[in-house]
Structure formats: structure tokens, C-alpha cells
Amino acid sequence: MGRRLFTVFAVFLVVAGCSGSTLTSAPPSVAPPTAAVSLPASPSAVPTVAPTAGPTPTATPAATPSLPEITAHPSLEGFDSAKLLAALKRRGLTCLTATGTDGTPVEVCRRSTTRGEEMVGLRVANGSLVNLSANAQANAKKDADAMGKSFLGYVAAAASYPSATPDEASRWVAGHVGQQVSQAFGPAIFDLSIDPTMNLRTLNVLPAAPTP
């Protein structure tokens, strides 16, 4: 499971102007009229003076924020997906193949236990790993770390690729479950995350970005 964030940018520009004048001398005194002044019969008879329209301010068009360029994520060549899937099935997970939004196949494996659920999503294209995501979600908060250490450590040990060190990676994962940390093992990045509100522990295995 995952959560997605969306960011919206808005730029507003307000241009306003006003003008006025100041009387420089007092008006001459006027003697009061000797005869009564008759008022108009109704307010509609009072002449209306339209205000003089000033120049219309010109608004500068708001700048459109540029979007970041989207580039393809590197892939990890030589990843043995068959070995990982076989290991997951031995643990009791049921696997099926789905189709990703980009047309590439995605393997989804899961099983439910009395303590919670274990799930793996594996995306491989042309024999290269694009993404491996493993989740351990406990029914009870007290079981979250124990489930994470058992399952995520198992997945780390079964992830096979050139220059892999599965024993070392598995020990590191089991020792850091419950933290938000990352570590490189050969050409792969092992990234651990946590969602305490859902008793969720996650391991993502990604290809390391190539060195420029």
C-alpha cells in the first residue's frame, strides 16, 4: 500500500492604482440666501454625475512554473526474479502476474497470517530489476517490528543479483527495521521505511543511480 502526495503551485499578481487632488485654498464665503430654496420633488430628479474613469491598470500575466523533467529510473541488470519468487512461494505466499501501467509485467505475492499480512511487488523488465517492494503489516502494534524483521530479512536474503551480499543485507535489514534508513549493497539500494499508524514496515530494493 502507498500514499501519494500532490503539490499545486499558484501565483497571483494584483496591480492597483489610485489618484486624488488636494484643495489649496478655502472656498469664498457665500451669504445665506434670503429666499427659501425649493427641493426636488423626488430623489430621481437629483442630477447624477458619473465618475470620471481613470486608466485601466494592466495586469502582468502570471508565470507558469516549469515542471521537472521526468527521466527513466535505472534498472539493475542480472536480477534473479525466479529465485526470489521460488523463495516466496516456499514461505507460503501466493503469486500472480499483473500488468503495470507502462505495459510491463508486475509480480504480486501475498499471504495472510494470524499476525498480519506479508506482500511483495516485483517489477522486472528485460531481465533487469526496476523495483522490489516488500511490506509486512501487523494486526497489532506490538507485532510490527517482529514481523518486519522476519519477513523483510527473508526477502533481503532471497534478493539475488551480481555483486549481491544476501547474508549481510539480511542482517542489516533485520537490525534496522522500524527506522527510516537506506544502505547500498553492491549496485542496489535497500531502503527501509515505516508507517506506525498502520503497523507497517516496508523494504524497497532499487537500482543505484549510475555514477556520473
C-alpha positions in Angstrom: 0.0 0.0 0.0 1.2 3.5 -0.6 0.4 7.0 -0.3 0.6 9.7 -2.8 1.2 13.5 -2.4 0.2 16.2 -4.8 1.8 19.7 -4.9 -0.1 22.7 -6.5 1.6 26.0 -7.3 -0.3 29.2 -7.8 1.0 32.7 -8.5 -1.2 35.7 -8.0 -0.3 39.3 -9.1 -2.5 42.2 -8.1 -2.0 45.6 -9.6 -4.0 48.6 -8.3 -3.8 52.4 -8.7 -5.5 55.5 -7.4 -5.2 59.2 -7.8 -6.6 62.3 -6.0 -6.3 66.0 -5.6 -6.0 68.4 -2.7 -7.7 71.8 -2.4 -5.1 74.5 -2.0 -7.4 77.3 -0.8 -10.6 77.7 1.2 -13.7 78.5 -0.9 -15.0 82.1 -0.7 -17.7 82.8 1.8 -21.2 82.9 0.4 -24.0 84.9 2.1 -27.0 82.8 3.1 -30.0 83.0 0.6 -32.8 85.3 1.6 -35.4 83.2 -0.1 -36.4 79.6 0.6 -34.8 77.1 -1.8 -37.3 74.6 -3.2 -36.0 70.9 -3.1 -36.6 68.5 -5.9 -39.8 66.5 -5.7 -38.1 63.1 -5.7 -34.6 61.8 -5.5 -34.8 60.8 -9.1 -34.8 64.4 -10.0 -31.4 64.9 -8.5 -28.9 65.0 -11.3 -26.3 62.2 -11.2 -22.7 62.9 -12.0 -20.9 59.9 -13.5 -17.3 59.5 -12.1 -14.5 60.1 -14.5 -12.9 56.7 -15.4 -9.2 56.5 -14.8 -6.8 54.5 -16.8 -7.3 50.7 -16.6 -4.4 49.0 -14.9 -2.7 46.3 -17.0 -2.0 43.0 -15.1 1.2 41.2 -15.9 0.4 37.6 -16.8 1.3 35.1 -14.1 4.4 33.0 -14.8 3.7 29.3 -15.3 6.0 27.1 -13.1 8.2 24.8 -15.1 7.7 21.1 -14.4 10.7 18.9 -13.6 11.9 16.7 -16.4 10.9 13.1 -15.9 13.7 10.6 -16.6 13.7 6.9 -16.6 14.9 5.2 -13.4 18.0 3.0 -13.9 17.5 -0.8 -13.7 19.5 -3.5 -12.0 20.8 -6.0 -14.6 21.0 -9.7 -13.8 18.4 -9.7 -11.0 17.2 -13.3 -10.5 13.5 -12.9 -10.2 12.8 -16.6 -10.5 14.9 -17.3 -7.4 13.0 -14.7 -5.3 9.6 -15.9 -6.4 10.5 -19.5 -5.6 11.6 -18.4 -2.1 8.4 -16.5 -1.6 6.3 -19.5 -2.6 8.2 -21.7 -0.2 7.2 -19.3 2.6 3.6 -19.8 1.6 2.9 -16.6 -0.5 0.6 -16.9 -3.5 1.9 -15.1 -6.6 0.1 -13.8 -9.6 1.2 -11.7 -12.6 -0.4 -8.3 -13.3 0.3 -5.7 -16.0 1.7 -2.3 -14.9 0.5 1.0 -16.3 3.5 1.0 -18.7 2.7 -2.4 -20.0 5.5 -4.3 -18.1 4.6 -7.3 -16.0 4.4 -7.0 -12.2 4.6 -10.0 -9.9 2.4 -9.6 -6.8 2.8 -12.1 -4.0 1.0 -12.2 -0.6 -0.2 -14.2 2.3 -2.2 -13.6 5.4 -1.3 -15.0 8.8 -2.8 -14.7 12.3 -0.4 -11.8 13.0 -0.9 -9.8 9.8 -0.1 -9.7 6.1 3.0 -10.1 4.0 3.2 -8.8 0.5 5.8 -8.3 -2.3 5.5 -6.4 -5.6 8.3 -7.2 -8.1 8.7 -5.3 -11.4 11.3 -6.7 -13.8 11.8 -5.5 -17.4 14.0 -7.5 -19.8 15.7 -9.4 -17.0 16.5 -6.2 -15.1 15.1 -5.2 -11.7 13.1 -1.9 -11.8 11.6 -2.1 -8.3 11.1 -4.5 -5.5 8.8 -3.6 -2.6 8.1 -5.8 0.4 5.6 -5.0 3.1 4.9 -6.5 6.5 1.7 -5.2 8.1 0.8 -6.4 11.6 -2.6 -6.6 13.1 -1.3 -5.4 16.4 1.3 -2.7 17.0 3.3 -5.0 19.3 4.0 -7.4 16.5 5.0 -4.9 13.8 8.8 -4.9 14.3 9.0 -8.7 14.8 7.0 -9.3 11.6 9.2 -6.8 9.8 12.4 -8.4 10.9 11.2 -11.9 9.9 9.7 -11.2 6.5 11.8 -8.3 5.3 15.0 -10.0 6.3 13.8 -13.1 4.4 13.2 -11.1 1.3 16.6 -9.4 1.5 18.3 -12.8 1.8 16.5 -14.0 -1.3 17.3 -11.0 -3.5 19.9 -12.3 -5.9 21.9 -10.1 -8.4 25.5 -9.6 -9.4 27.7 -8.5 -6.5 24.9 -9.2 -4.0 25.8 -9.9 -0.4 22.5 -11.5 0.8 23.6 -12.5 4.3 25.0 -9.1 5.0 21.9 -7.4 3.5 19.5 -9.6 5.5 21.3 -8.8 8.8 21.3 -5.1 8.1 17.6 -5.2 7.3 16.7 -7.2 10.4 18.8 -4.8 12.6 17.2 -1.6 11.2 13.5 -2.5 10.9 11.5 0.3 12.4 13.8 3.0 11.1 13.8 5.2 8.0 17.3 4.4 6.6 19.0 3.3 3.4 22.1 1.3 2.6 23.8 0.3 -0.6 24.7 -3.4 -1.2 26.6 -3.6 -4.5 24.6 -2.0 -7.3 21.3 -2.0 -5.2 19.9 0.4 -2.6 18.0 -1.1 0.3 15.6 1.4 1.7 13.6 0.8 4.9 10.5 2.9 5.9 7.8 2.8 8.5 4.2 3.8 8.9 3.4 3.5 12.6 -0.2 4.4 12.2 -0.8 1.2 10.1 1.8 -1.1 11.9 3.5 -1.2 8.5 7.2 -1.9 7.8 8.5 -1.6 4.2 11.6 -2.6 2.3 12.3 -1.2 -1.1 15.1 -2.5 -3.3 16.1 -0.1 -6.1 18.9 0.0 -8.6 21.5 2.5 -7.5 21.8 5.6 -9.7 24.8 5.4 -12.0 27.9 7.3 -11.0 28.3 10.4 -13.3 
